[in-house]
């Protein structure tokens, strides 16, 4: 079934879809569509009242070609010239050498439409579209669902692409990670922690550089009014132990992306730390998270299976 046909059938009597409806259909930010129209002439043939864009089936077909070409690595201006010349998708159309670096769309599989839109924007290196799409996803689903169902699947798709193609797509991964990190920090900005709530200290294991999952956890906890100290990537063991003694957290969450960085010995050292005055000393609940801990859960440590599990557990401490 063609979703374009279904949407056009429901369009107003004036004919055509709004820019917002087309953006949702194609997974492209509305500002990107307006920019393509204004800069390159990839726009609707007709406008309602001479001003409001209304996109017909033919207009949307041109946009699909534009998306495919930019996702393959062509700069928007060159892709637009190809579309307007009527050669988009033609087997005879030449493929520039610089387009071969980006080898097609990311493998997001049967994911939400927003995943495909975010993946396309990342491959195009379209920073404004990434920001707009991430904001829309967070507003629509809330942080935990946006992370689990949109951000994380696209990040994994970028990672798989990079692993199978050497250094190709690493620029896509870096740009996407930067904008996801910014979106997560924006959610938590200005949130004041509730009084009396237990502090959660979050850190990556020594040698571990993957921080985004912890950033998602930090943002979600802050959004719910829970105090957080986020120490980020590759925290040395001695520094982490010192931070625990100085802050006296209710919980320590240690993230490990790989088995190489998952250290049961460090968990045992953190679990043994005590603070406070004699007779009323406290100890943290040590929690581990990340795929590096699969099959090697340290004794006494709580294991988090995902963002929702971590938020629920930490909220009770």
CORGI-V839926 format. One record per residue. SS is DSSP state (hx for helix, st for strand, lp for the rest). BURIAL is 1 if it has 24 or more other ideal C-beta (glycine too) atoms within 12 Angstrom, else 0. Layout:
SS_BURIAL / SS_BURIAL
//
This chain:
lp_0 / lp_0 / hx_0 / hx_1 / hx_0 / hx_0 / hx_1 / hx_1 / hx_0 / lp_0 / lp_1 / lp_0 / lp_0 / lp_0 / lp_0 / lp_1 / st_1 / lp_1 / hx_1 / hx_0 / hx_1 / hx_1 / hx_1 / hx_1 / hx_1 / hx_1 / lp_1 / lp_1 / lp_1 / hx_1 / hx_1 / hx_1 / hx_1 / hx_1 / hx_1 / hx_1 / hx_1 / hx_0 / hx_0 / hx_1 / lp_0 / lp_1 / lp_1 / lp_1 / lp_0 / st_0 / st_0 / st_0 / lp_0 / lp_0 / lp_0 / st_0 / st_1 / st_1 / st_1 / lp_1 / hx_1 / hx_0 / hx_1 / hx_1 / hx_1 / hx_1 / hx_1 / hx_1 / hx_1 / hx_1 / hx_1 / hx_1 / hx_1 / hx_1 / hx_1 / lp_1 / lp_1 / lp_1 / lp_0 / hx_1 / hx_0 / hx_1 / hx_1 / hx_1 / hx_1 / hx_1 / hx_1 / hx_0 / lp_0 / lp_0 / lp_0 / lp_1 / lp_0 / lp_0 / lp_0 / lp_0 / lp_0 / lp_0 / lp_1 / lp_0 / hx_0 / hx_0 / hx_1 / hx_0 / hx_0 / lp_1 / lp_0 / lp_1 / lp_1 / lp_1 / lp_1 / lp_1 / lp_0 / lp_0 / lp_1 / lp_1 / hx_1 / hx_1 / hx_1 / hx_1 / hx_1 / hx_1 / hx_1 / hx_1 / hx_1 / hx_1 / hx_1 / lp_1 / lp_1 / lp_1 / hx_1 / hx_0 / hx_1 / hx_1 / hx_1 / hx_1 / hx_1 / hx_1 / hx_1 / hx_1 / hx_1 / hx_1 / hx_0 / hx_0 / hx_0 / lp_0 / hx_1 / hx_1 / hx_1 / hx_1 / hx_1 / hx_1 / hx_1 / hx_1 / hx_1 / hx_1 / hx_1 / hx_1 / hx_1 / hx_1 / hx_1 / hx_1 / hx_1 / hx_0 / hx_1 / hx_1 / hx_0 / hx_0 / lp_0 / lp_0 / lp_0 / lp_0 / lp_1 / hx_0 / hx_0 / hx_1 / hx_1 / hx_0 / hx_1 / hx_1 / hx_1 / hx_1 / hx_1 / hx_1 / hx_1 / hx_1 / hx_1 / hx_1 / hx_1 / hx_0 / hx_1 / hx_1 / lp_0 / lp_0 / lp_0 / lp_0 / lp_0 / lp_0 / lp_0 / lp_0 / lp_0 / lp_1 / lp_1 / st_1 / st_1 / st_1 / st_1 / st_1 / lp_1 / lp_1 / lp_0 / lp_1 / lp_0 / lp_1 / lp_1 / hx_1 / hx_1 / hx_1 / hx_1 / hx_1 / hx_1 / hx_1 / hx_1 / hx_1 / hx_1 / hx_1 / hx_1 / lp_1 / lp_0 / lp_1 / lp_1 / st_1 / st_1 / st_1 / lp_1 / lp_1 / lp_1 / lp_0 / lp_1 / lp_0 / hx_1 / hx_0 / hx_0 / hx_1 / hx_1 / hx_0 / hx_1 / hx_1 / hx_1 / hx_0 / hx_1 / lp_1 / lp_1 / lp_1 / st_1 / st_1 / st_1 / st_1 / st_1 / lp_1 / lp_1 / lp_0 / lp_0 / lp_0 / lp_1 / lp_1 / lp_1 / hx_1 / hx_0 / hx_1 / hx_1 / hx_0 / hx_1 / hx_1 / hx_1 / lp_0 / lp_1 / lp_0 / st_0 / lp_0 / lp_0 / lp_0 / lp_0 / lp_0 / lp_0 / st_0 / lp_0 / lp_1 / st_1 / st_1 / st_1 / st_1 / st_1 / lp_1 / hx_1 / hx_1 / hx_1 / lp_0 / lp_0 / lp_0 / lp_0 / lp_1 / lp_0 / lp_0 / lp_1 / st_1 / st_1 / st_1 / lp_0 / lp_0 / hx_1 / hx_0 / hx_0 / hx_1 / hx_1 / hx_0 / hx_1 / hx_1 / hx_1 / lp_0 / lp_1
//
